Amino acid sequence: MAATSERERQHRDSFMRVADELWNKRDYEVIRAEYDPLVEVHAFSDPEGIIGTDGVEEWARRYHDAFSDFHVELFDVTARDDSVYGRYRLTGTHDGTLRSARGDIPATHRKLDTWGIAQARYEGGLCVEEWNSTDIMTMLSQLGVAPE
């Protein structure tokens, strides 16, 4: 197996910084530092896609507004060429309205504990594309809005 290059280490560090500073610490400035202004994010929660740094910020704020203690924990983060891959665990308490393209979900005050996988692709040191797949069915079931 080939050694990790400096560029791959930088991409991995960026991926981990976004998880910690954006998702866990709610530092929205990190978006402009780590994402290309025209980034495209593909996520089940947003079937039309999330475009640009403003879109990423709005997406993050929706989850932070819905889960006051929203937390991401990363596992198995690997960089290869221009992409970074990782698994994550999401936890939080649903104590605010979760705004969604499929309809808003009022606070249920239930606990969330689910998983997901993500891939981020980098060009020029910035994330230009991200694929994010959260186990939405488990999440909706835990919130009591889908069959268990």
VMD Tcl script that draws the C-alpha trace (Angstrom):
set ca {
  {0.00 0.00 0.00}
  {1.37 3.40 -0.98}
  {2.29 5.98 1.62}
  {-0.08 8.89 2.13}
  {1.06 11.98 0.24}
  {1.18 15.47 1.74}
  {-1.80 16.47 -0.44}
  {-3.80 13.48 0.83}
  {-2.94 14.41 4.43}
  {-4.13 17.97 3.81}
  {-7.42 16.72 2.34}
  {-7.92 14.35 5.28}
  {-7.21 17.17 7.75}
  {-9.76 19.38 5.94}
  {-12.41 16.64 6.09}
  {-11.82 16.16 9.81}
  {-11.74 19.91 10.46}
  {-15.18 20.31 8.85}
  {-16.62 17.54 11.02}
  {-15.23 19.07 14.20}
  {-15.44 22.81 13.62}
  {-18.55 23.06 11.45}
  {-20.74 20.22 12.64}
  {-19.63 19.93 16.29}
  {-18.55 23.49 17.17}
  {-20.91 25.33 14.80}
  {-18.14 27.47 13.34}
  {-19.69 28.46 10.00}
  {-16.57 30.37 8.93}
  {-14.82 27.05 8.31}
  {-17.12 26.54 5.31}
  {-15.49 29.37 3.38}
  {-12.02 28.13 4.35}
  {-12.53 24.48 3.36}
  {-15.15 24.47 0.56}
  {-14.97 25.82 -2.98}
  {-17.53 28.66 -3.44}
  {-19.35 26.50 -6.02}
  {-19.19 23.21 -4.08}
  {-21.86 20.60 -4.86}
  {-23.12 18.45 -1.99}
  {-25.29 15.41 -2.64}
  {-27.34 14.21 0.35}
  {-30.53 12.19 0.86}
  {-31.90 15.06 2.93}
  {-31.74 17.39 -0.07}
  {-32.75 15.61 -3.29}
  {-32.22 18.78 -5.34}
  {-28.63 19.05 -4.09}
  {-26.82 21.67 -2.07}
  {-24.88 24.20 -4.12}
  {-22.28 26.67 -2.91}
  {-20.97 27.67 0.48}
  {-24.21 29.50 1.37}
  {-26.09 26.26 0.67}
  {-23.72 24.29 2.91}
  {-24.20 26.81 5.71}
  {-27.99 26.67 5.41}
  {-27.84 22.86 5.43}
  {-25.71 22.79 8.61}
  {-27.88 25.38 10.35}
  {-31.01 23.29 9.70}
  {-29.51 20.39 11.67}
  {-28.07 22.63 14.38}
  {-31.48 24.32 14.80}
  {-33.19 20.92 15.11}
  {-30.62 19.25 17.39}
  {-29.12 21.55 20.04}
  {-26.50 18.92 20.94}
  {-25.82 17.67 17.39}
  {-22.55 15.74 17.28}
  {-20.53 13.96 14.58}
  {-17.92 11.32 15.38}
  {-15.69 10.15 12.51}
  {-14.34 6.64 11.89}
  {-12.01 5.12 9.29}
  {-11.18 8.39 7.53}
  {-9.03 7.60 4.49}
  {-7.59 9.86 1.80}
  {-6.83 8.53 -1.65}
  {-5.73 10.78 -4.51}
  {-8.20 13.72 -4.53}
  {-10.89 12.09 -2.37}
  {-11.45 11.45 1.32}
  {-13.80 8.77 2.60}
  {-15.15 8.22 6.09}
  {-17.88 6.75 8.23}
  {-19.60 8.82 10.88}
  {-21.94 8.53 13.83}
  {-24.56 11.24 14.41}
  {-26.07 11.84 17.82}
  {-28.31 14.52 19.24}
  {-31.61 15.45 20.83}
  {-34.39 16.54 18.47}
  {-35.49 19.66 20.36}
  {-36.19 21.99 17.42}
  {-38.00 21.80 14.10}
  {-36.09 19.89 11.43}
  {-36.71 21.74 8.18}
  {-36.73 19.38 5.23}
  {-37.49 19.38 1.51}
  {-39.88 16.53 2.28}
  {-41.68 18.43 5.04}
  {-40.80 19.89 8.42}
  {-40.59 17.66 11.49}
  {-41.53 19.45 14.74}
  {-39.42 18.71 17.82}
  {-40.02 15.22 19.21}
  {-37.49 15.52 22.07}
  {-36.23 12.06 21.12}
  {-32.59 11.02 20.89}
  {-30.88 10.49 17.55}
  {-28.10 7.92 17.17}
  {-27.43 6.86 13.60}
  {-24.62 6.48 11.13}
  {-23.54 7.56 7.68}
  {-20.76 7.61 5.13}
  {-19.25 10.52 3.24}
  {-16.90 11.13 0.36}
  {-15.35 14.52 -0.35}
  {-13.46 15.38 -3.54}
  {-10.84 18.15 -3.54}
  {-9.35 20.44 -6.17}
  {-6.85 23.17 -5.39}
  {-7.02 22.37 -1.67}
  {-10.80 22.92 -1.41}
  {-13.72 20.51 -1.31}
  {-15.52 20.80 -4.66}
  {-17.94 17.89 -4.27}
  {-19.30 15.88 -1.37}
  {-21.48 12.79 -1.25}
  {-23.19 12.30 2.10}
  {-25.34 9.30 2.95}
  {-26.96 9.22 6.39}
  {-29.15 6.30 7.49}
  {-32.28 8.44 7.18}
  {-34.73 5.58 7.82}
  {-33.16 4.85 11.21}
  {-33.15 8.57 11.97}
  {-36.84 8.99 11.09}
  {-37.73 5.86 13.05}
  {-35.86 7.14 16.12}
  {-37.71 10.45 15.83}
  {-41.00 8.54 15.74}
  {-42.03 9.68 12.27}
  {-41.37 6.41 10.39}
  {-42.16 2.79 11.20}
  {-39.60 1.04 13.40}
}
mol new
graphics top color blue
foreach p $ca { graphics top sphere $p radius 0.5 }
foreach p [lrange $ca 0 end-1] q [lrange $ca 1 end] { graphics top cylinder $p $q radius 0.2 }
display resetview
